[in-house]
Amino acid sequence: MSYQFMTTADGSPTLEWQQSPDLVEKMHHSQGALSESLYIYLPVIQTVAEAGWPLKFMSLGLGLGYNEMILAAWLKKQELQGRPLSLQRLHSFESQDLLKDQLLLWLGLAPANLPASEGFSQAYDCIVQALCRHFQLPAGLIQQTLVEWRQSDIWQLKGAYLPSQEPVAEPERYSGLFYDAFSSKMNPELWSEEGLVQSLQDLCEPNCVLATYAAKGSLKRALRRLGFAVDLRPGFAGKRQCTLGIRSCQSSG
Ligand SMILES: C[S@@+](CC[C@H](N)C(=O)[O-])C[C@H]1O[C@@H](n2cnc3c(N)ncnc32)[C@H](O)[C@@H]1O
């Protein structure tokens, strides 16, 4: 496994991840990592908040933490505008320890004996600066929010998400899912129709919204089988489509 930082067209960083010599994938679109993350995943947060559903989010995979930072920025913006909202749960899943460790180090929350990488801290700095400009927030607020969430255990950083083979006894459920794993070439186990149905059955609250950059047939079928209305939005920067699935029941369960 090896990786390389790259700057995308809107100035925000992404990582190119090489799993094996012929398996390489960029985490984001070359036209803008931050712009793409805002375009695809912010509607999850807005939909959950506007519907008044419990603010319980799952982020599959953490990567550089764009979706976690966007959530922190958006909620702080609401608070500063006199609409405080209380996050109940943010669970970030990431199979690469390096990515969890580097983010925690940058936040000052990891053991000092872990080596920090300048590339990572520069990347996180760049993302929060761009988000503070975008949402007109004071510097430092996003980091401070993430630290508070982590210290109160509202934000948990978990390992690889492994699709369940059988229904889970007491599943932790979410109202909003940022479904942002690598593609089916890298992560085939996360994209099969049966696997998705089995996993999402356990992961989703009755009222739930899921977004992903992909528009795979298996995903659309799985969402429809679970009662989601599937909105195929135009993809980011000329990509054909991306997916926003919304399931709205009467009670929030
Ligand atoms: C497209 S990138 C995510 C980008 C990320 N959301 C961000 O904001 O930068 C996909 C991520 O999923 C992680 N991943 C792959 N398989 C996973 C699994 N089974 N569970 C959790 N994370 C996984 C990869 O290591 C990678 O960091």
The ligand as a Gaussian input file, in Angstrom:
#p B3LYP/6-31G(d) Opt

LIG

0 1
 C      -13.253000       7.665000      -1.318000
 S      -12.262000       7.521000       0.112000
 C      -13.181000       8.426000       1.317000
 C      -12.974000       9.888000       1.263000
 C      -13.422000      10.536000       2.543000
 N      -14.846000      10.456000       2.772000
 C      -12.926000      11.935000       2.702000
 O      -13.705000      12.772000       3.131000
 O      -11.757000      12.182000       2.421000
 C      -12.612000       5.876000       0.637000
 C      -12.083000       5.520000       1.989000
 O      -12.708000       4.319000       2.423000
 C      -11.761000       3.570000       3.157000
 N      -12.266000       2.181000       3.203000
 C      -12.162000       1.219000       2.272000
 N      -12.803000       0.096000       2.683000
 C      -13.330000       0.367000       3.898000
 C      -14.092000      -0.379000       4.841000
 N      -14.464000      -1.641000       4.618000
 N      -14.442000       0.215000       5.983000
 C      -14.068000       1.487000       6.241000
 N      -13.343000       2.246000       5.384000
 C      -12.982000       1.697000       4.228000
 C      -10.482000       3.791000       2.380000
 O       -9.329000       3.480000       3.145000
 C      -10.596000       5.273000       2.051000
 O      -10.020000       6.057000       3.050000

